[in-house]
Structures are given as structure tokens and as C-alpha cells.
Amino acid sequence: FSCEWAKASFRFREPYSDLAYALEAEKKGTRALLMAVQAHIIKYLLFVQNTEDTHLERLSSIGRRAQGEALAAALAETLWAAGGGGRAVVCLVTAALYVVPQGDYTADSFTERIQLFEFSEKAAAQEFIFDHINCFKGEGSHGVILFLYSLLFSRTLER
């Protein structure tokens, strides 16, 4: 992965601002993936989340927790769809190494530490993602790459 992909994470604009619902996206390679997730975030905030606010007020009246909930819902929904509506796999980075570099594989000190968590219920996947939301949002978290790996494993390599 390029330096840009390695630095990319799901970063929201300032909470309680006019663009509180919006992800920050660079004008390069990760933008398309971020915008696909952004569409699911807006869908969640407008049509799924239950609040007293009107639709447009919902978009700008969200705080950090609501941003995390919306991101968790968007990621879980996308992974669930990739898994054919029957499973979702969430990848997180751990301290332990799970792959020993061999042959033509070049270690990147990231991929070797990915652990897979499989879910057969969308709600459980969403809750797990929310509990680990900083793994996707945090600076230096490789959040976009983790989500991309999660998509691939949810879909399965055979499909």
C-alpha cells in the first residue's frame, strides 16, 4: 500500500458543525472508498437513527459519539452486504504476528498482525466495530486498509 493508503483513516469533520456528518477525504486513491462509506453514513443519519430532529438538522447536530455510531453502522452494513447478508468479517491489528514472511512476500509490519473476527449477526458486528471504532478512526490506525481487508474477507476470496 502507498503512504497515502497507510495514513488513511475515517476522520469526521468537527462535531456539531454544519459538516459534522462528513468524512474528510483527500483527493487521491482512498477517496472513492471513503465516499462509498459516506453515503451509508448519511443514509443511517437520515433514515435509520431515531431522533426528534428534522432530517437536515440530524446531519449537523451530531457529536463524536453519534459520529462513531454512524460510522460503525455504515461499516457493518457494507461488510454485511459484502458477506451476502449472512456474515461479516472485521479485521483489526494486534500486537501478535499471524503471518511469517516467506518467499516473495515482503513484510510491512501491518498485514502480519491482522486478526479476523467473524460475525453471523449484523448487530453483533456493528456493536464490535463501535467498541473498536478508534481502530478505524484513529490517526495512524490504517483504518481504511483495515476496512478494505474486512471487505475482502467478508466477501470471501472464492467469490
N, C-alpha and C positions, 0 to 999 in steps of 0.2 A: 504494500500500500504506500501511496505517496505521503509526503509530510502533511499535506492538507487533509487527507483522509485520517491520518493518525491523530491530528489535532481536533477533528470534528466531533462535536457532541450536540445534544439537543438543548440549546440555550434559548430561553424566552427573553422577550423584552421586559422592561421594568413592570413589576406588578402594579395593578390599579392605574395603569396609564391607558391612553387611547389604543395602544397596540399591545396590551397585556397578554392577549391571546396568541401573539405572533412569535414564531421562531426566528432567530437570527440566522441568516443564510448567506454564505459567501457566494460570489458569482462564478464558482468553479464546479468541480466534479461532484461534490456532495449535495449540491442544491436540489437536484431532481428528487433525490430520496427524501430530503427534508421537506420539500413541498408536498410530496405524497402523504407524509405523516401529518403535515399542517392541515390538509383537507380533512383528515379524520379527527383532528383536534377541534376544528371549527364545527364539524358535524356533532361531536359529543357536546360541546358547549351550547350549541343552539337547540339541539333536538333530544338529547338524552338526559343531560343534567337537569334536575328539578330545582328551580329557584323561583322566586317571586318576580325577578326582573324580566323586562321585555327581552326579546331576542337580542337586540343590539346592545342593550345595557349589560347583558351577560358577558359580552366579549371584552368589555373594558373594566368590569368590576370584579376581576378575579385576582386573588392573591397568590403567593407562592405555593401554598398547599393545593389550591384549585388548579394551578398550572401543572403540578405534579400528577394530580388525579387525571387531568385531561390527557397528559402525555401517556400515562400508564394505560388508560383506556384505548387510546389511539394505537399504541404499540401492540397491546393484547389483541385488539380487533384485527389488525393487519396480520399478526402471526397466526391467529385462529383461522383466518381466511386462507393463508398460505398452507396451513395444515389440513385443508379440506373440510373444515368445520368439525374436526374430531380430535385435534391435538394442537399443541403449541410447544415449541422448544425455546427456552430462554438461555442465552449464553452469557456467562459472567466470567470475569477474570479473577483468578485466585492466586495465592502465593505458590501453590504446588505446581510442579511441572507434570503435564499429562502426556506430552509427546516428546520423545527423544529424537533430536535431529539426526537423520541418516541420509545417505545417498545425495541426491540433488537438492534436498530440502535445506534451505538456509534459515536458521533460527532468527526470529525477530523479537524475542523475549516477551511476546504478547500472545501470539497464537498458541504457543506451547502451554500456556497457563489457563486456557479456556475450559470451563466446566459447563456441561449441559444439564439443564433441568427441564424435564418433560412433564407436561400437564395434559390431563384428559378432560378438564373443565376450564372453560374460558374465564370464569370468575376467579378461579384459583390462580391462573396465570396473571390476570390483571392485578390481583392483590400482591402476588410475589413481585411483580415489576414495580408496583408502587412502593413496596417495602425496600426495594433496592434501586429506587429511582435515581439516586446520585451516581450509580454506575453508568447511567445513560446521559445524565445532565452535567455531571461534574467536569470541570476543566481538566484536561489530561486523561479523561476516562476512556477514550476511544469509543464513546457511546454509539456513534453511527456505525462503526465497524462491528461492534457487538450486535447491533440490531441487524445488520446485513448477514452476519453469521447465523443469527437466530432465524431469520427468514429462510436461509438455505436449509437449515436442519429441520425447520417446521415443515417445509415443503417436501423434504427428503431428497437425497441425491438421485434416487432412482426416477423420480417424477421429473 
